[in-house]
Amino acid sequence: MDEILLSIVIPTKNRQRYCIEAVKQIISLNLSNIEVCIQDNSDKSDLKDTIEELASRYIKYQYHGESLSFVDNFSLAIEMASGEYVCMIGDDDGLLPNIVNVVNYAKINNIDAVIPGLNVVYFWPSKKPIIDNGQDGYLSISKFSNIYSTVDARQALKKLLQNGGLNYIVYDMPKVYHGVVKRELFEIIRQRTGKYFYGLTPDIYMATALSFVAKRVVRYEAPVTISGICPRSGSSDSATGKHTGDLKSAPHFRGHDNYEWEEMIPAFYSVETIWAETLIKAIRHFNYDSLLSYFSVSVLDNECLRKYPQYNELIKKHAKKYDVSLYYGIEYLFYRIKELFAKVINRLLRYNVNVRKYYGVTDISHAASIVNTFFQK
């Protein structure tokens, strides 16, 4: 096989049905100089036989039967990669063929990381629809353009800290999850910290770590992947409110013995607190503790109080410890105004460009076919 330009890395666990469809979709593109690396931590190795039946030269597969943490499963997946660049996707996601053009652009211009747009979202069919009218499969394609622009990842990290670690996906931080990253950066991270990933959620840990080690980062205003959401995905759980509870109920703690929770974060389980906690962890691992002065406990605590009133007393106690004003302190008011303004602008833009919506999309290959036709037009 020729030298591998791009490794598509897929960590998976107990979602064999979706994973095999994702792999079939990728190899159907018949892209040259890529590999698909599947790290399987499922309870059973059923996926192995199906993968072997595909008999594709593209595929690397390994099975690890013992229970692993999210970060350890992601680490084993990254270890499999041999490509010059890496893109990690979920086992319910899809790949678009233009990713090869983006990787070639990055290589020619010596770019460390590309942040593509997340303009395509696919909701897998489900008996109980994740969104209204989505039971037979729903695909959304938002406006995009073929534009690259240089970004400042460190500055984006500071803005994320000032907003309490909320919604990190919208910031111009390099991401291996649905992003394109030069593989040598992962080795730099492992040399500095001992592992590829730490903390509880690998995607935000890596985004933070890459913000420290990536020198040339660009944003690309078009997608290279399809963000899939199946009934058993974390995104689905977030949308339906399942990502909330006491810390002991969080699946993120699986495989972590004696984990020390960061005191700056209120101690309950939610998307916001898990992300913020791992953000703090990554900053400490790289010895940039001075950056923590930018972190707004006020914004995080107020947002948690708004969204999770069942933890009212816990959040109030935490806010008091950090001398934070609840019920619309100045920092939080500023954050909410920016959020609301952004939502209004997005709705106006979406109305003007008429976001394409498709229903009855049966699987990820069907979704990719629609997107590719849209690209060609």
Disulfide bonds with the S-S distance in Angstrom:
none
